[in-house]
Amino acid sequence: MAAAPYFGQPMTTAVALRPGAVAVPALASQVRPALVLPERETRELIAAARTYDVGQGGNFAAGPAGVQIWSGSFDGPGGSRGHALHLGSVDWSYNTPVKHYATIYRAMVTADGVAYGETTASILARVLALTGLSLDGTRLTLAAPPARDPFRRAMH
């Protein structure tokens, strides 16, 4: 029978992430107040990001946590990133405050993005431009989000 581990002992096995597996922000800005995209704009943004996906010659990668911007399309073996550099991302909470809405709460720029001249505002502007929205205030006039349903059960 093996002895039980002693909690004060240092770990002997090392865990390492693949290089580039986690984006390290060089700049990050909280979007205040958070931008709430209604269902139509959220669907348009996701569809446009997929149209210009890094796997299809574009430089966007959309997912449930937001949209990433890359320097170019993925040109590595088997569809890996190859020479493409992660420039930044716009992070959101999907299905918040209601189903199919997206609440944008942060824009982030990586060190490579800073080297390319990106700012948190330029990253946010590029993502919003996918749906025809701009940061100038005249185009960014979205309706107030609906209130959360008070009778909706909280999921645990």
Contacts in CASP RR format, 6 or more apart in sequence:
PFRMAT RR
TARGET T0000
AUTHOR 0000-0000-0000
METHOD contacts of the structure
MODEL  1
MAAAPYFGQPMTTAVALRPGAVAVPALASQVRPALVLPERETRELIAAAR
TYDVGQGGNFAAGPAGVQIWSGSFDGPGGSRGHALHLGSVDWSYNTPVKH
YATIYRAMVTADGVAYGETTASILARVLALTGLSLDGTRLTLAAPPARDP
FRRAMH
20 86 0 8 1.000
23 68 0 8 1.000
23 86 0 8 1.000
23 88 0 8 1.000
23 89 0 8 1.000
23 108 0 8 1.000
23 110 0 8 1.000
24 110 0 8 1.000
24 111 0 8 1.000
25 88 0 8 1.000
25 108 0 8 1.000
25 109 0 8 1.000
25 110 0 8 1.000
26 109 0 8 1.000
26 110 0 8 1.000
26 111 0 8 1.000
26 113 0 8 1.000
26 114 0 8 1.000
27 108 0 8 1.000
27 109 0 8 1.000
27 114 0 8 1.000
27 119 0 8 1.000
27 120 0 8 1.000
28 106 0 8 1.000
28 107 0 8 1.000
28 108 0 8 1.000
28 109 0 8 1.000
28 120 0 8 1.000
29 106 0 8 1.000
29 107 0 8 1.000
29 108 0 8 1.000
29 120 0 8 1.000
29 121 0 8 1.000
30 105 0 8 1.000
30 106 0 8 1.000
31 104 0 8 1.000
31 105 0 8 1.000
31 106 0 8 1.000
31 107 0 8 1.000
31 124 0 8 1.000
34 103 0 8 1.000
34 104 0 8 1.000
34 105 0 8 1.000
35 103 0 8 1.000
35 104 0 8 1.000
35 140 0 8 1.000
35 142 0 8 1.000
36 97 0 8 1.000
36 101 0 8 1.000
36 102 0 8 1.000
36 103 0 8 1.000
36 104 0 8 1.000
36 142 0 8 1.000
36 145 0 8 1.000
37 45 0 8 1.000
37 92 0 8 1.000
37 101 0 8 1.000
37 102 0 8 1.000
37 103 0 8 1.000
37 104 0 8 1.000
37 131 0 8 1.000
37 142 0 8 1.000
38 101 0 8 1.000
38 142 0 8 1.000
38 143 0 8 1.000
38 145 0 8 1.000
39 99 0 8 1.000
39 100 0 8 1.000
39 101 0 8 1.000
41 131 0 8 1.000
41 133 0 8 1.000
41 142 0 8 1.000
42 94 0 8 1.000
42 100 0 8 1.000
42 101 0 8 1.000
42 102 0 8 1.000
43 100 0 8 1.000
44 130 0 8 1.000
44 131 0 8 1.000
45 62 0 8 1.000
45 67 0 8 1.000
45 102 0 8 1.000
45 127 0 8 1.000
45 128 0 8 1.000
45 130 0 8 1.000
45 131 0 8 1.000
46 62 0 8 1.000
46 63 0 8 1.000
48 60 0 8 1.000
48 130 0 8 1.000
48 131 0 8 1.000
49 60 0 8 1.000
49 61 0 8 1.000
49 62 0 8 1.000
49 67 0 8 1.000
49 127 0 8 1.000
49 130 0 8 1.000
50 62 0 8 1.000
52 58 0 8 1.000
52 59 0 8 1.000
52 60 0 8 1.000
52 130 0 8 1.000
53 60 0 8 1.000
53 61 0 8 1.000
53 62 0 8 1.000
54 60 0 8 1.000
54 61 0 8 1.000
54 70 0 8 1.000
54 72 0 8 1.000
54 73 0 8 1.000
54 74 0 8 1.000
54 81 0 8 1.000
54 84 0 8 1.000
55 73 0 8 1.000
55 74 0 8 1.000
55 79 0 8 1.000
56 73 0 8 1.000
57 72 0 8 1.000
57 73 0 8 1.000
58 70 0 8 1.000
58 72 0 8 1.000
58 73 0 8 1.000
59 69 0 8 1.000
59 70 0 8 1.000
59 71 0 8 1.000
59 72 0 8 1.000
59 73 0 8 1.000
59 84 0 8 1.000
60 67 0 8 1.000
60 68 0 8 1.000
60 69 0 8 1.000
60 70 0 8 1.000
60 127 0 8 1.000
60 130 0 8 1.000
61 67 0 8 1.000
61 68 0 8 1.000
61 70 0 8 1.000
62 68 0 8 1.000
64 94 0 8 1.000
65 91 0 8 1.000
65 92 0 8 1.000
65 94 0 8 1.000
66 89 0 8 1.000
66 90 0 8 1.000
66 91 0 8 1.000
66 92 0 8 1.000
66 94 0 8 1.000
66 102 0 8 1.000
67 89 0 8 1.000
67 90 0 8 1.000
67 127 0 8 1.000
67 130 0 8 1.000
68 86 0 8 1.000
68 88 0 8 1.000
68 89 0 8 1.000
69 86 0 8 1.000
69 87 0 8 1.000
69 88 0 8 1.000
69 89 0 8 1.000
69 118 0 8 1.000
69 123 0 8 1.000
69 126 0 8 1.000
69 127 0 8 1.000
70 81 0 8 1.000
70 84 0 8 1.000
70 85 0 8 1.000
70 86 0 8 1.000
70 87 0 8 1.000
71 83 0 8 1.000
71 84 0 8 1.000
71 85 0 8 1.000
71 86 0 8 1.000
71 87 0 8 1.000
71 112 0 8 1.000
71 113 0 8 1.000
71 116 0 8 1.000
72 83 0 8 1.000
72 84 0 8 1.000
72 85 0 8 1.000
73 84 0 8 1.000
74 80 0 8 1.000
74 81 0 8 1.000
74 82 0 8 1.000
74 84 0 8 1.000
75 82 0 8 1.000
75 83 0 8 1.000
75 84 0 8 1.000
76 82 0 8 1.000
76 83 0 8 1.000
85 110 0 8 1.000
85 112 0 8 1.000
85 113 0 8 1.000
85 116 0 8 1.000
86 110 0 8 1.000
86 112 0 8 1.000
86 113 0 8 1.000
87 109 0 8 1.000
87 110 0 8 1.000
87 112 0 8 1.000
87 113 0 8 1.000
87 116 0 8 1.000
87 118 0 8 1.000
87 123 0 8 1.000
88 107 0 8 1.000
88 108 0 8 1.000
88 109 0 8 1.000
88 110 0 8 1.000
88 113 0 8 1.000
88 118 0 8 1.000
88 123 0 8 1.000
89 107 0 8 1.000
89 108 0 8 1.000
89 123 0 8 1.000
90 104 0 8 1.000
90 106 0 8 1.000
90 107 0 8 1.000
90 108 0 8 1.000
90 123 0 8 1.000
90 124 0 8 1.000
90 127 0 8 1.000
91 104 0 8 1.000
91 105 0 8 1.000
91 106 0 8 1.000
91 107 0 8 1.000
91 108 0 8 1.000
92 102 0 8 1.000
92 103 0 8 1.000
92 104 0 8 1.000
92 105 0 8 1.000
93 102 0 8 1.000
93 103 0 8 1.000
93 105 0 8 1.000
94 101 0 8 1.000
94 102 0 8 1.000
95 101 0 8 1.000
96 102 0 8 1.000
96 103 0 8 1.000
97 103 0 8 1.000
97 145 0 8 1.000
97 146 0 8 1.000
97 147 0 8 1.000
97 148 0 8 1.000
98 145 0 8 1.000
98 146 0 8 1.000
98 148 0 8 1.000
98 149 0 8 1.000
101 145 0 8 1.000
103 145 0 8 1.000
104 124 0 8 1.000
107 120 0 8 1.000
107 121 0 8 1.000
107 123 0 8 1.000
107 124 0 8 1.000
108 120 0 8 1.000
108 123 0 8 1.000
109 118 0 8 1.000
109 119 0 8 1.000
109 120 0 8 1.000
109 123 0 8 1.000
121 135 0 8 1.000
124 135 0 8 1.000
125 134 0 8 1.000
125 135 0 8 1.000
128 134 0 8 1.000
128 135 0 8 1.000
128 140 0 8 1.000
132 139 0 8 1.000
133 139 0 8 1.000
133 140 0 8 1.000
134 140 0 8 1.000
END
